[in-house]
Amino acid sequence: MPSADSRRGSGDPAGRGRTTIADGVVAKIAGLAARDMPGVHAMGGGMARTFGAVRERVPGAGSGKSATRGVRAEVGEVQAALDLEIVVEYGAAIPKVAGAVRENVISAVERMTGLEVVEVNIAVSDVKLPDEEDDEDEDADRPRLQ
C-alpha cells in the first residue's frame, strides 16, 4: 500500500510547476524602489511625464502616478535586466543617487521575485531645479475633467 507521502507526491513543491513573472511586474517593483530613494524627483523623460500627467486626468484611465513610467524591464526565466530613466533633484550627487537607486532596485526585485538582476542601467534625463514648476503639478489647481 502506498504511503500518504507517495500519494501526495514527493520532493520540492516548487518542482511541480512553473512560475512566470511578467515584465510589467518587475517594472513596477523597480519603479517603486527607484522613487523611494532620496534625490530622485521623478521617473521618465519630459514627454513621458507630460503624457502621464494628461493620462492621470482622464476619467477611467487610472489614478495616481504610473509605477512603470521611466522603467523598461526584460525578464527571462531566471534573470532580469532593467533600464531606468530618472530626474534628479538639483544639488544631489548624481553618481551617489544612481548608485543608491541601483542598489535599492536590485534588492527589491531580487527579494520579491527571486530573479537575478544582471544589470540596472540608469539614464539621468533631467535635473529638477528648485524654482522650476513640476510638469506633473503645474495644472494641479485646475479642475479635473468629469
Protein Blocks (a to p, Z undefined) as FASTA:
>chain_A
ZZfklmnogcjfklncccdddfklmmmmmmmmmmmpghiabgcdfklmmmmmmmmmpghi
agajdfkgoiacdddfkbccddddddddehiafklmmmmmmmmmmmmmmmmnopacfbdc
dddfbdcdfkbccfklmmmmpccdZZ
